[in-house]
């Protein structure tokens, strides 16, 4: 029998353990602890001596959360998956697993604000250096790497810069230098992008976005493709590859995640598992609308520039076409004359909502310079490439003609 298609795999995949009542949607196990029949059983569970692990405490594992992780494995082809409380928890737990005092992270300065802050300020306090490079320059990336580089990190499409790193080419450099490629792929879900094929070793996703099924809940996921030899990492050299997990996943699940306590709650896992079932359907609709709107905005006189990587005007179109299936997501950006024009335009919108987040069912707009990056100094904003006349649009499920009309009437006013 041929392999099932993307949506079918997610919807038809069975639970790890049969539900006692035969439920076809995983119930919400909204409880903290799990009872065992005797002392030997609970000891075996805590010591991971069982063939199929039992749940002991929801901060560690939970049936509803396990079900979501299993669906993500089926969707992505990852070897191991760990879900956590948010996308930022996914990034921080990943680097707490591999970074150490004296190590460095090579990355772009064009990052989401909190990711930039984590690298530049939070991890720096623990002796971890961040090295910013131009990810379009392969020689610059190679020159920044040394024996203490714990990872190269980038966003699949930078938010809000709309830049794409050539991951397959970067992966070749990293493999030669024994450095893992870690990519935040939140912008494009698995039905539109194959992270493993592009050379990604660890994938990070904010499940708050497409996966939650319309901004129902907060969450994050860390995907280990089992493609990197972690004995090259000084932090993980002494960790044994145990229980079907790489040294990275073993350290992450058995130590870092347990000690940090950023567990996903069962209600979020339940809603996101449901969101997974309509993921492809929603992604195809919103990304199609995004491309239509990007083309529409390029034809408007008051719009100075549009960022969407499928447009012929994008310097990243060829890489975008190479990496992605269909349209490259539902996020786009556009520039007006000034910050004042951006504020005036936003205040006149009726259908499009003024709110942060990406890939809600509703179309959302935000002025990144004054919000996401609002607390950074002007000097930092310049380093991060943040323009004060730029707006970010996350396209939702509304009829695209209504979105066009809302944009037109706001520009006219």
Secondary structure, DSSP 4 states (H G I P E B T S, - for coil): -PPPPHHHHHHHPPPSS--TT--SS------SB---SSHHHHHHHHTT-SSSPPP-BTTT--HHHHHHHHHHHHHH--SEEEEESSHHHHHHHHHHHH--TT-EEEE-S---HHHHHIIIIIGGGGT-EEEE--TT-HHHHHHH--TTEEEEEEESS-TTT-----HHHHHHHHHHTT--EEEE-TTS-TTTB-TTTTT-SEEEEETTTGGGTSS----EEEEE-S-S-GGGSTTTTT----TT--HHHHHIIIIIHHHH--BPPHHHHHHHHHHHHTHHHHHHHHHHHHHHHHHHHHT-TT--EEE-TTSTT-TTHHHHHHHBSSS--SEEEEE-S-HHHHHHHHHH-SSSEE---SS-SS-EEE-GGGTTTTTS-HHHHHHHT--TTEEEEE--SS-HHHHHHHHHHHHH-
